[in-house]
Amino acid sequence: MSGTTPNAYSIAILAGGHSKRMGRNKALLEINHTPILEYVIKAVTPLTSDLFLVTNQPEVYRHFHLPMVRDIMPEKAALGGLYTAISAAQNDWILVVGCDMPLLKAEVIDFMAGYLNQGDIVCPLIGVHPEPLHAFYQKTCLPFIKERLLNDQLKLTGFYEAVTVQYIDESLLSQVTTDLNFLRNVNTPQDFVDIQRLIG
């Protein structure tokens, strides 16, 4: 059973990747004339009063009218973006998601938020694979992330072993959904085709 949901949490959308496999900015790809990033924003806006974008290209995203923060430690891959997101959050807990996840489900996020008193991280676990870009992080994670950044150990889940992680596995997720497409992101042209089909 989930615990007591805190009063508030922040949400950060990471938009710092180079989209190498896609070949163009995946956040701005359109489905039904709507940028993928707009789908992400619409899904999470009702959940928090502290929503912001982590990006080193604010001029690209200005028209989305979101607060934006630049990486504290640039060129440190997604782990650097995660560090910036947690640091910039107004609340002790923050949900961090990718900019290329147009199938996010508010009900899943609400469900996960019920576990925020049970660790430093609350993260979906699909099979044996954690989903670190659809996870809640507490500010207690910051020193462990910083240590790895300073040593150029940039694996996104590398610091998980130093903190307490509450995994939300498929059996728990099944209490709120059996459709795991909310975790789908757009890394390749084929991913984009598949997600277009799912959205219709």
C-alpha positions in Angstrom: 0.0 0.0 0.0 1.3 3.5 -0.8 2.1 5.9 1.9 0.9 9.5 2.5 1.3 11.7 -0.5 3.2 14.9 0.3 1.5 18.2 -0.2 3.6 19.3 -3.2 6.3 18.2 -5.5 8.1 19.9 -8.4 8.3 18.6 -12.0 11.2 19.1 -14.3 11.3 18.2 -18.0 14.8 17.4 -19.3 15.4 18.9 -22.8 19.2 18.7 -23.0 19.8 15.7 -25.2 21.4 16.0 -28.7 18.9 13.7 -30.4 21.7 12.0 -32.2 19.7 8.8 -33.1 16.7 10.9 -34.3 18.8 13.4 -36.2 16.6 16.4 -35.2 15.1 17.8 -32.1 12.7 15.2 -30.9 10.9 17.5 -28.5 9.7 19.6 -31.4 8.5 16.8 -33.6 4.8 17.1 -34.2 2.0 14.6 -33.8 -1.4 15.9 -35.0 0.2 19.3 -35.4 1.3 19.4 -31.8 4.9 19.2 -30.6 5.8 16.2 -28.5 6.9 18.5 -25.7 3.5 20.0 -25.6 2.0 16.6 -24.9 4.4 16.3 -22.0 3.6 19.7 -20.6 -0.2 19.1 -20.8 0.1 15.8 -19.0 2.0 17.2 -16.0 0.8 20.8 -15.7 -2.2 20.0 -13.4 0.1 18.2 -11.0 2.3 20.9 -9.7 2.8 24.6 -9.3 6.5 24.3 -9.9 7.0 23.0 -13.5 10.2 23.9 -15.4 12.4 22.9 -18.3 16.1 22.0 -17.9 17.8 23.1 -21.1 20.9 24.9 -22.4 19.0 26.2 -25.4 16.3 28.4 -23.9 15.8 30.3 -27.1 14.5 27.1 -28.7 11.8 26.6 -26.1 10.8 30.1 -25.2 7.4 29.8 -27.0 6.3 27.1 -24.6 6.2 29.8 -21.8 7.8 27.6 -19.1 10.5 28.7 -16.6 13.9 27.3 -17.8 17.1 26.6 -16.1 20.5 25.9 -17.6 22.7 23.0 -16.5 24.8 23.7 -13.4 27.5 21.3 -14.8 27.2 21.4 -18.6 28.2 18.5 -20.9 27.5 15.9 -18.2 24.8 14.1 -20.1 21.4 13.3 -18.5 22.9 12.9 -15.1 23.9 16.6 -15.2 20.4 17.5 -16.2 19.1 15.5 -13.3 21.4 17.2 -10.8 20.3 20.6 -12.1 16.6 19.6 -11.9 16.8 18.5 -8.3 18.9 21.5 -7.4 16.4 24.0 -9.0 13.2 22.4 -7.6 11.3 24.5 -5.1 10.1 21.4 -3.3 12.0 18.6 -1.5 10.6 16.1 -4.0 10.8 16.4 -7.8 9.5 14.3 -10.7 12.0 14.2 -13.6 10.7 13.2 -17.0 12.1 13.4 -20.5 10.9 15.9 -23.1 10.1 13.1 -25.6 7.4 11.1 -23.6 4.1 12.1 -25.0 2.1 9.3 -23.4 2.6 10.3 -19.8 -0.3 9.4 -17.5 -1.2 11.7 -14.6 -2.8 8.8 -12.8 0.4 6.8 -12.8 2.3 9.8 -11.4 -0.3 10.3 -8.7 0.0 6.6 -7.8 3.8 6.8 -7.6 3.6 10.0 -5.4 1.9 7.9 -2.8 5.3 6.2 -2.1 7.3 9.4 -1.5 7.9 8.7 2.1 9.5 5.3 1.5 12.9 6.2 0.1 15.1 8.8 -1.6 13.9 7.8 -5.1 10.6 6.4 -6.4 11.2 4.7 -9.7 9.3 2.4 -12.0 10.9 -1.0 -12.6 10.0 -2.9 -15.7 11.4 -6.4 -15.5 14.9 -5.7 -14.2 15.2 -2.2 -15.8 14.6 1.0 -13.8 13.1 4.0 -15.6 15.1 6.9 -14.2 13.5 9.5 -16.5 10.1 8.8 -15.1 11.1 9.0 -11.4 10.8 11.0 -8.3 13.9 12.2 -6.5 14.5 13.8 -3.1 17.1 16.5 -2.5 19.0 14.0 -0.4 20.3 12.5 -3.7 22.3 15.7 -4.6 25.6 14.9 -2.9 25.7 11.4 -4.3 25.0 12.7 -7.8 27.5 15.5 -7.5 30.3 13.1 -6.5 29.7 11.0 -9.6 29.6 14.1 -11.8 32.9 15.3 -10.5 34.4 11.9 -11.3 32.8 11.8 -14.8 30.8 8.7 -13.8 27.7 9.6 -15.8 25.6 6.5 -15.8 22.2 7.8 -14.9 21.4 5.1 -12.3 24.9 4.8 -11.0 24.2 6.6 -7.8 21.2 4.5 -7.0 23.3 2.1 -5.0 24.2 4.9 -2.5 20.6 5.8 -1.7 17.3 4.1 -0.9 15.2 3.4 -3.9 11.5 2.5 -3.8 10.9 0.6 -7.0 7.4 0.5 -8.4 7.4 -2.8 -10.3 4.8 -4.0 -12.8 2.7 -5.8 -10.2 2.3 -2.4 -8.3 1.8 -0.5 -11.5 -1.0 -2.9 -12.5 -3.1 -1.4 -9.6 -3.4 1.7 -11.8 -2.7 0.6 -15.3 -1.7 -2.4 -17.4 -0.6 -0.2 -20.3 3.1 0.6 -20.0 3.2 2.9 -23.1 3.4 5.9 -20.8 7.1 5.1 -20.5 7.7 5.1 -24.3 10.0 7.8 -25.6 11.1 8.9 -29.0 14.8 8.0 -29.6 14.6 6.8 -33.2 12.5 7.5 -36.3 10.9 4.1 -35.7 9.9 5.1 -32.1 8.3 8.2 -33.6 6.3 6.1 -36.1 5.2 3.8 -33.3 4.1 6.6 -31.0 2.2 8.4 -33.8 0.3 5.2 -34.3 -0.5 4.9 -30.6 -1.7 8.5 -30.4 -3.6 8.1 -33.6 
